[in-house]
Amino acid sequence: MKNEPLQIPIEDELDLHTYKPAEVRELLSEYLNACRERKFSSVRIIHGKGAGTLKRKVHSVLAKLKKIKSFHSAGRQEGGWGAIIVYLEK
């Protein structure tokens, strides 16, 4: 069953703790497209605090994706430096 597509719930938050950095580019692209289809204006991406590898990968991917207004590290109440808030274009 390795070739079956991964089904993730489309909510305004995505937790990447269980994903490898190599999986992030495709996952984020598809997830954010689905969020735009659902008319979300912003989402929170949780990458964790660890060594920063996943955070750097997420930032790199977001910087290259189209239809992203902006993104920044989450505020203290939203997960601090373990999460990113992404604002989507309509």
C-alpha positions as CSV (number, residue, x, y, z in Angstrom):
1,M,0.0,0.0,0.0
2,K,3.0,2.3,-0.3
3,N,1.7,4.0,-3.4
4,E,-1.6,5.1,-2.0
5,P,-1.8,8.9,-1.4
6,L,-1.6,10.1,2.1
7,Q,-4.9,11.5,3.3
8,I,-4.6,14.4,5.8
9,P,-7.5,16.3,7.3
10,I,-7.7,19.9,6.0
11,E,-7.9,22.2,8.9
12,D,-6.3,25.5,9.7
13,E,-3.3,23.8,11.3
14,L,-0.8,21.2,10.1
15,D,1.5,19.4,12.5
16,L,4.7,18.2,10.8
17,H,6.2,16.3,13.7
18,T,5.7,12.9,12.0
19,Y,7.0,13.9,8.6
20,K,10.6,13.9,7.3
21,P,12.1,17.1,5.8
22,A,12.1,15.3,2.3
23,E,8.3,15.0,2.5
24,V,7.6,18.6,3.3
25,R,7.7,20.3,-0.1
26,E,5.0,18.2,-1.7
27,L,2.9,18.0,1.5
28,L,2.9,21.8,2.1
29,S,2.1,22.5,-1.5
30,E,-0.9,20.2,-1.6
31,Y,-2.0,21.2,1.9
32,L,-1.9,24.9,1.2
33,N,-3.7,24.5,-2.1
34,A,-6.5,22.6,-0.3
35,C,-6.6,25.4,2.3
36,R,-7.1,28.0,-0.4
37,E,-9.9,26.0,-1.9
38,R,-11.6,26.0,1.5
39,K,-11.1,29.8,1.7
40,F,-8.7,29.8,4.7
41,S,-7.0,33.1,5.0
42,S,-4.3,31.8,7.3
43,V,-3.0,28.6,8.7
44,R,-0.5,27.5,11.4
45,I,2.3,25.0,10.5
46,I,3.8,23.3,13.5
47,H,7.4,22.1,12.8
48,G,8.6,21.8,16.4
49,K,11.6,23.3,18.1
50,G,14.3,20.6,17.8
51,A,17.5,21.3,15.9
52,G,15.8,23.5,13.4
53,T,16.1,21.3,10.3
54,L,12.4,21.0,9.7
55,K,11.9,24.7,10.4
56,R,14.5,25.7,7.8
57,K,13.0,23.3,5.3
58,V,9.5,24.8,5.9
59,H,10.8,28.3,5.5
60,S,12.6,27.4,2.3
61,V,9.5,25.7,0.8
62,L,7.2,28.6,1.7
63,A,9.5,31.2,0.2
64,K,9.2,29.4,-3.2
65,L,5.5,28.7,-3.2
66,K,3.1,30.9,-5.1
67,K,-0.1,32.4,-3.6
68,I,1.5,32.9,-0.2
69,K,1.0,36.5,1.1
70,S,3.5,36.2,3.9
71,F,4.6,34.0,6.8
72,H,6.3,34.5,10.1
73,S,7.1,32.6,13.3
74,A,4.1,32.1,15.5
75,G,3.6,34.3,18.5
76,R,4.1,32.9,22.0
77,Q,0.5,31.9,22.4
78,E,0.5,30.2,19.0
79,G,3.5,27.9,19.5
80,G,6.4,30.4,19.4
81,W,9.4,29.4,17.4
82,G,8.0,25.9,17.0
83,A,5.4,27.1,14.5
84,I,4.8,29.3,11.5
85,I,1.8,31.4,10.6
86,V,1.1,31.5,6.9
87,Y,-1.2,34.0,5.2
88,L,-2.7,32.8,2.0
89,E,-3.7,34.8,-1.1
90,K,-7.3,34.4,-2.1
